[in-house]
Amino acid sequence: MDDEGPFGPVKRIKFKHEPVLERSESTIIPRRSNIYAESFLTALNTVLESEAFLFDSTEQKLFDSFLRLSDDSKSLYARLFLRKSNCWFRINSMFQTYTEISDIYKASQELTQSHVFAHDQTTMKVRDDVYDLMTVDELKLMAKNLSCKLSTKNKVEIINQLKEQTIGQRILKVQNQSQSTINLEPHSLSSKMFRQAIDIVGPCIRLEEHATKIFCRVHLVYFRSTEFDKNALTTLILAQMSKRKYADYFICRSSGVFKTRCCLLEYEKALELQEQMDSLMVNLAVNVDVLYELLKNVYGQWEKCLEQEKPREWDRDNYLIRFSAGWIYTRLLYKFAEILLRLHRYKEAYSIYDKLLSQKIYHVGKRGKWYQKKALIETQYMCDDGKDWKLKRYWKEKAINTCELGLQDPETHLRYHIELQRRIIRLEKTLRVLPKDRHIFSHLTLRRPQERTFYGEQISESTIGKRTIWKDLDGNTGSVEIMCLSNYKSQGWRGYFDEGSLLRTIFAYIFWDVIFYPVPFVFETPYQNCPLDLNTDAFYLNRSGLIQQRIQEIENLAIFDHVDSVYESNFEHQTTCIGMNWEYDIKEVKEAIKCIGGFALSIICRVFCEGYDHWSSGLPDLFLWDPLLSKCMFSEVKSENDRLSDHQRVWIDLLCTAGVTVELCHALPVNPREE
């Protein structure tokens, strides 16, 4: 007997392993709590409570309609919202997974009846959509039913073969039996295959794209997202399911993060553009021309944001400026300048760096890098006529002036000073400036680490962009850092290849209560691993008294009570905190603190407090300690042709100044047959 499909009568194909749609008493699956709907509503209600002005009347009606849906429909929508966008899903495949929904058919019908929230299979237009939903077995049986021969087991190839064999074929159809007139109905076999495929997959659902975009906007506002993340809701759900624990802190939510609806829409637009750019930047060499076309209009948008921001430059907490379109466009703009350099469009790039340095609102922490790039272009690319020595001298002198401005700028971080100083020295030598008129940086010379060399067996060849494989003393293979670590351990040291992870963990232990101290508007949601002002000067200024007191306790090594308290309260649930790595044994953490010493640790923690964003990277590769001798050492590993970055040099200088031993460990390959 034929079934009535969405496109007319279709012969029903029976499958051996067809899912049973009815739930008998013996197969009832226990319902789980409706946590997906609850999480979705938490975000929606929180936003509507204080920031409803960011959404227009049409969007408000959409929210009202959603709130009137049944709990099952809300839960189904939230479930599908977390899955891949703009895709069809088979209702029959949801029974075993979506156990919190009592009637999936009824919930899907409620969502699709008005086409506001979702669509059903009757609106499916693209034939490939339904074929992609089918399993290989279903495709094979359908091919057999349509008398199509297959020569492959691959799903994609099966679909292509089915389409090739059916498209354009015609079925003989008797139009008038008395006259025996026969017509050929074009493409009827292909249409029959499509109808049968829809009947096989059964009821389907796809979320309406417009509604999905509006709810993404809600989550952007709720989570204070700084990147376009459709699955931000997962954070809330994991916390609700107790699979991710966040610290307990005072939440003070500001309604002024986005001043107007226009500000929000522009911010959302900028985030979408940033997402496109980041995906293309993964393969920059191939996509450089595409990136140019994508970003060439960013400058105009950035200038508009800058003009709008200037009147209230000092009227806003600087750590909330990151939630503006101008902040995102600034990042896009300096990335665009890097693309222009790759395309040898140096004067255009120079103009952008000049404009970026003319403002002190967005990304001021990048100013040092912009000074470096601007001075580089002035030194090498601004003089078109290589024989015009006066013009060349002019631009080299201008480059020296740029470097001087960079060194004098209080927003230029110390790690950028080294390159700026180095360029001044080179340029003055090239211009033959008299010794008495040259800059003197000898008093600013950074301390150098001790040096040692380890020899090991290199398994793989050195390749650009790939880490080399070495054999350690135990015969195991790993990175060059692991090989050097095994050599240190053979000398009695204990240690980790952690690139500063243990230091960041120690900072989190000691400053846990300071990090989560109640400061207005730095904790906007219950799902943050740090305050919003951590990476700004405001972090130290807002907690200066607490930080000074804790620094004093560190100098006296009177901080183990803080460490024990944090461990006892949070280790079991692995509470999320920036820098914290719960995999370190608490005994080793305490040993490391004692071996570093109070004076050195206080200096390290102070710079973390003053600029966590700058100082949390660039640390040496290896942390080593000897609990018997109560001493520690850091080691930066470099293989052949590697050299220290300026950021690493600054960290080495800081650690040496604090009295900690730092080594530069050279790793050289040796032939295993040679002694």
SVG drawing of the C-alpha trace seen along z (x, -y; Angstrom):
<svg xmlns="http://www.w3.org/2000/svg" viewBox="-10 -66 93 72">
<polyline fill="none" stroke="black" stroke-width="0.4" points="0.0,0.0 1.3,-3.5 1.7,-6.1 0.8,-9.7 4.0,-11.7 4.4,-15.5 4.6,-15.3 1.8,-12.8 1.6,-9.0 4.9,-7.3 5.7,-3.6 6.8,-2.9 10.1,-1.1 10.5,1.0 13.8,1.3 15.1,4.0 16.5,1.5 13.8,-1.2 13.5,-3.1 10.4,-2.4 8.5,-5.7 6.1,-4.6 7.3,-4.3 5.9,-1.2 5.8,-0.7 8.9,1.5 10.9,-1.1 10.1,-4.3 13.2,-6.3 13.4,-8.3 13.0,-12.0 15.8,-14.3 15.3,-17.8 14.5,-20.4 18.0,-22.0 18.3,-23.3 15.1,-25.2 15.9,-26.6 19.4,-27.8 17.9,-29.3 15.3,-31.2 17.9,-32.3 19.8,-34.2 16.7,-35.6 15.0,-36.8 18.2,-38.3 18.7,-40.4 15.0,-41.5 15.1,-42.5 17.5,-45.4 18.5,-45.6 15.2,-45.1 15.7,-48.6 18.4,-46.9 15.7,-45.0 12.9,-46.4 9.2,-45.7 9.3,-42.9 12.0,-41.1 10.1,-41.7 7.1,-39.9 9.3,-37.0 10.4,-36.7 6.8,-36.8 5.9,-34.1 8.8,-32.0 7.9,-32.4 4.4,-31.1 5.7,-27.9 5.4,-24.7 8.4,-23.5 9.0,-20.7 9.1,-23.1 11.5,-25.4 13.8,-22.5 13.8,-21.2 14.6,-24.7 17.4,-25.1 18.8,-21.7 18.7,-22.4 20.1,-25.9 23.3,-24.4 23.7,-22.2 25.1,-23.2 23.3,-26.2 21.0,-26.1 20.8,-22.3 18.0,-19.8 17.6,-17.2 15.6,-14.0 13.0,-13.9 13.3,-10.0 16.9,-10.3 16.2,-12.4 14.3,-9.9 17.3,-8.3 19.1,-11.6 16.5,-14.2 15.0,-12.3 13.8,-15.4 11.2,-16.0 8.1,-14.0 6.6,-14.3 9.1,-15.3 6.6,-15.2 4.2,-17.5 7.1,-19.9 8.4,-20.0 4.9,-20.6 4.5,-23.6 7.8,-25.0 7.1,-24.6 3.4,-25.5 4.0,-29.2 7.4,-29.0 8.6,-31.7 10.9,-29.4 11.5,-26.5 10.5,-24.7 9.4,-21.2 10.2,-18.9 7.4,-20.3 9.5,-23.4 12.6,-21.4 13.7,-22.6 17.3,-21.5 17.4,-17.8 20.9,-17.3 19.6,-18.2 17.4,-15.1 20.0,-12.8 22.6,-14.0 20.2,-12.9 20.0,-9.3 22.3,-6.5 24.3,-4.4 21.9,-1.4 18.9,-3.6 20.5,-4.9 21.3,-1.4 17.8,-0.2 16.4,-3.2 18.7,-2.6 17.5,1.0 13.9,-0.1 14.6,-2.5 16.6,0.2 19.8,-1.9 23.2,-0.1 25.8,-1.2 29.6,-0.6 30.7,-2.1 30.1,-2.0 31.0,-5.7 28.0,-7.8 28.9,-10.9 29.7,-8.7 26.4,-6.8 24.5,-10.0 26.3,-11.2 25.7,-8.0 22.0,-8.0 21.7,-11.6 23.6,-10.8 21.5,-7.7 18.1,-9.3 18.4,-12.9 17.3,-13.4 15.8,-9.9 12.2,-9.6 9.4,-7.2 7.0,-5.9 3.5,-7.1 0.4,-6.1 -1.6,-9.3 -4.6,-7.9 -5.2,-4.2 -7.7,-4.1 -5.2,-5.6 -2.2,-4.0 -0.4,-7.4 2.8,-7.3 4.5,-10.4 7.9,-10.8 7.6,-12.6 10.9,-14.5 12.8,-14.1 10.1,-11.9 12.6,-9.3 14.6,-12.0 11.5,-13.5 10.4,-10.0 13.7,-9.5 13.4,-12.8 9.9,-11.9 10.9,-8.5 13.9,-10.0 11.7,-12.5 9.3,-9.6 12.3,-7.5 13.8,-10.2 10.5,-11.0 9.6,-14.2 12.5,-16.8 13.1,-20.2 15.3,-23.1 15.5,-26.3 14.5,-29.6 17.6,-31.6 16.2,-35.0 15.0,-33.8 18.4,-32.1 20.3,-35.3 18.1,-37.2 18.7,-34.7 22.4,-34.8 22.2,-38.5 20.6,-37.9 23.4,-35.6 26.0,-38.1 24.5,-40.6 24.1,-38.1 27.5,-36.6 29.3,-39.9 31.0,-38.0 34.1,-39.4 34.0,-37.0 31.2,-35.6 30.2,-32.3 26.9,-30.7 27.5,-28.0 28.1,-30.4 25.0,-28.9 27.0,-25.7 28.9,-27.5 25.7,-28.1 24.4,-24.5 27.7,-22.9 27.6,-25.0 23.9,-24.0 24.8,-20.4 27.7,-20.8 30.2,-19.8 31.9,-23.1 32.2,-25.1 32.7,-28.9 33.8,-30.8 31.4,-32.5 31.5,-36.2 29.3,-39.3 27.6,-39.9 27.0,-43.6 25.5,-43.8 25.6,-47.1 22.9,-48.1 25.2,-50.6 27.6,-48.2 25.8,-48.8 24.5,-52.4 22.0,-52.0 20.6,-49.4 22.7,-50.8 25.8,-50.3 24.9,-46.6 24.1,-46.0 27.4,-47.6 29.3,-45.5 27.6,-42.4 28.5,-43.3 32.1,-43.8 32.3,-40.5 30.9,-38.7 33.6,-40.4 36.2,-39.4 35.1,-35.8 35.4,-35.7 38.9,-37.3 40.1,-34.8 39.0,-31.8 40.9,-33.1 44.0,-34.1 44.6,-30.4 46.0,-30.1 47.2,-33.7 49.5,-33.0 46.7,-31.5 43.9,-34.0 45.9,-37.3 44.0,-38.7 40.6,-37.6 41.5,-39.2 42.3,-42.5 38.9,-42.6 37.2,-41.7 39.0,-44.4 39.5,-47.2 36.5,-49.2 37.3,-48.7 39.1,-52.1 36.0,-54.1 34.0,-52.2 36.8,-52.6 36.9,-56.4 33.2,-56.7 33.5,-54.7 36.4,-56.9 34.5,-60.1 31.5,-58.8 33.7,-57.7 35.8,-60.8 33.1,-63.0 32.8,-60.4 36.4,-59.2 36.9,-59.8 33.3,-59.0 33.6,-55.3 35.5,-52.6 38.3,-51.6 37.8,-47.9 34.2,-48.1 35.5,-49.8 36.2,-46.3 32.4,-45.8 32.3,-48.5 32.6,-48.1 35.5,-50.4 37.5,-48.0 36.9,-45.2 37.5,-47.4 40.8,-48.5 42.0,-44.9 40.8,-44.4 42.6,-47.5 46.0,-46.6 45.6,-43.1 44.7,-44.8 48.0,-46.8 49.9,-43.5 48.2,-42.2 49.1,-45.4 52.8,-44.9 52.5,-41.4 51.2,-42.9 54.0,-45.4 51.6,-48.3 53.8,-50.0 52.6,-53.6 49.0,-52.5 50.1,-50.4 52.2,-53.4 49.1,-55.6 47.1,-53.1 49.8,-52.8 50.0,-56.6 46.3,-56.8 46.3,-54.1 48.9,-55.9 47.0,-59.2 44.3,-57.8 44.6,-56.5 41.2,-54.9 41.4,-51.5 44.0,-48.8 46.5,-51.1 48.5,-48.0 49.5,-47.5 51.0,-50.9 54.6,-49.6 54.1,-47.2 52.6,-50.0 55.7,-52.2 57.9,-49.3 56.1,-48.7 55.9,-52.4 59.7,-52.9 60.4,-49.8 58.5,-51.2 60.1,-54.6 63.6,-53.0 63.1,-50.7 60.2,-51.5 59.2,-55.2 62.0,-56.4 61.1,-55.6 64.3,-56.9 67.2,-54.8 69.8,-57.4 68.2,-60.3 70.4,-60.4 68.7,-63.4 65.3,-61.8 66.7,-58.5 68.3,-60.5 65.0,-62.3 63.1,-59.1 65.8,-57.5 65.8,-60.5 62.0,-60.3 62.3,-56.6 64.6,-57.6 62.0,-60.2 59.3,-57.5 61.3,-55.2 61.9,-58.0 58.2,-58.7 57.6,-55.0 60.1,-54.9 58.6,-58.0 55.0,-56.7 53.8,-55.4 51.5,-52.9 54.5,-51.2 55.2,-48.0 58.7,-47.2 58.9,-44.3 58.7,-46.7 61.6,-48.9 64.3,-46.5 63.5,-46.6 63.0,-50.4 66.4,-50.9 68.1,-48.5 66.7,-50.3 67.9,-53.7 71.4,-52.4 71.5,-50.9 70.1,-54.1 72.5,-56.4 75.4,-54.2 74.1,-54.3 73.7,-58.1 77.1,-58.4 75.8,-60.5 78.7,-61.7 79.3,-59.6 78.5,-62.5 75.1,-63.0 74.1,-59.3 71.6,-57.8 73.1,-55.8 71.1,-52.7 73.9,-50.9 72.3,-51.7 69.2,-49.9 71.0,-46.7 69.1,-43.6 70.7,-40.9 71.7,-37.8 71.0,-34.2 73.6,-31.6 74.2,-29.2 74.6,-25.5 74.3,-22.9 72.7,-19.5 73.3,-17.0 70.6,-14.6 69.4,-12.4 67.1,-14.3 64.6,-11.9 63.0,-14.2 64.4,-16.8 64.0,-20.5 61.0,-21.8 59.5,-25.3 56.3,-25.4 56.8,-21.9 58.3,-20.9 61.3,-18.6 61.2,-15.1 64.0,-14.1 64.8,-11.1 65.3,-11.7 67.6,-9.8 64.9,-7.2 64.6,-6.4 61.2,-8.1 60.5,-10.5 59.2,-14.0 59.9,-17.6 63.3,-19.3 62.1,-20.7 61.3,-17.2 64.8,-16.0 66.4,-18.8 64.1,-18.3 65.2,-14.6 68.9,-15.8 68.1,-18.2 66.3,-15.5 69.3,-13.3 71.2,-16.0 68.8,-15.8 66.3,-18.5 62.5,-18.1 60.6,-20.1 58.0,-20.7 57.9,-21.8 55.1,-24.3 56.0,-27.7 55.0,-29.5 51.9,-27.5 53.0,-26.7 53.7,-30.4 50.3,-31.3 48.8,-28.6 50.7,-29.9 49.4,-33.4 45.8,-32.1 46.2,-30.3 47.6,-33.3 45.4,-36.0 42.2,-34.1 40.2,-36.4 41.8,-39.4 40.9,-38.2 37.2,-37.7 37.0,-40.8 33.7,-42.6 34.3,-45.6 31.4,-47.2 30.7,-46.0 33.7,-43.7 31.6,-40.6 28.7,-40.9 27.7,-37.2 28.1,-34.2 30.3,-32.5 33.5,-34.4 37.0,-33.0 38.3,-36.5 37.2,-40.1 36.8,-42.2 39.5,-44.6 42.2,-42.0 44.1,-42.9 44.0,-46.6 45.6,-49.1 42.3,-49.3 42.8,-45.9 45.7,-47.1 44.2,-50.6 40.8,-49.1 42.5,-46.7 45.8,-48.5 45.3,-48.1 44.6,-44.4 47.4,-43.8 50.0,-45.6 49.0,-43.7 49.2,-40.4 52.6,-41.3 53.9,-41.9 52.6,-38.5 54.4,-36.9 57.7,-38.5 57.3,-36.9 56.1,-33.6 53.0,-33.9 50.7,-32.8 50.3,-29.0 47.0,-29.5 45.6,-31.2 46.8,-28.3 45.3,-25.7 42.0,-27.5 41.7,-27.8 42.6,-24.2 40.2,-22.8 37.3,-24.9 37.8,-24.5 39.9,-21.4 37.0,-18.9 34.9,-20.8 37.9,-22.1 36.6,-25.6 37.5,-27.7 39.9,-30.5 42.3,-32.2 45.7,-30.7 44.7,-27.9 45.8,-24.3 44.4,-21.8 46.6,-19.0 49.6,-20.3 50.0,-18.4 49.4,-20.7 52.6,-19.5 54.6,-20.4 52.9,-23.9 54.0,-24.5 57.5,-23.2 57.8,-25.5 56.7,-28.5 59.4,-27.8 62.1,-27.3 61.3,-30.5 61.4,-32.5 59.3,-35.3 61.3,-38.2 61.3,-36.8 57.7,-35.6 56.5,-39.0 58.1,-40.6 56.6,-38.1 53.1,-38.5 53.4,-42.3 53.9,-42.4 51.0,-39.9 48.8,-42.4 50.1,-45.4 49.6,-43.9 48.4,-40.2 47.8,-40.3 51.4,-41.3 53.2,-39.3 51.3,-36.0 53.2,-35.0 56.9,-34.9 58.0,-32.9 60.8,-30.3 60.0,-26.8 61.2,-24.8 60.6,-25.4 63.0,-23.4 63.4,-23.1 65.3,-21.1 63.3,-20.8 66.4,-19.5 68.4,-22.6 65.4,-24.9 66.4,-26.4 64.8,-26.8 65.8,-27.6 64.2,-28.6 65.4,-27.4 64.6,-28.6 65.3,-25.9 66.6,-26.8 67.6,-24.5 69.9,-25.4 69.1,-28.7 66.5,-29.7 67.0,-33.0 65.3,-34.7 62.3,-37.0 62.3,-40.4 59.5,-39.3 61.5,-36.4 64.5,-38.7 62.4,-41.0 61.2,-38.0 64.8,-36.7 65.9,-40.2 63.1,-40.3 63.8,-36.9 67.6,-37.6 66.8,-40.9 64.7,-39.0 67.7,-36.7 66.4,-33.6 68.8,-31.5 67.9,-31.5 69.6,-29.4 69.6,-29.5 69.8,-25.9 71.1,-25.1 69.9,-21.8 72.2,-20.4 71.7,-17.1 74.4,-14.5 74.8,-11.3 74.0,-8.4 77.1,-6.5 79.4,-9.3 80.6,-9.6"/>
</svg>
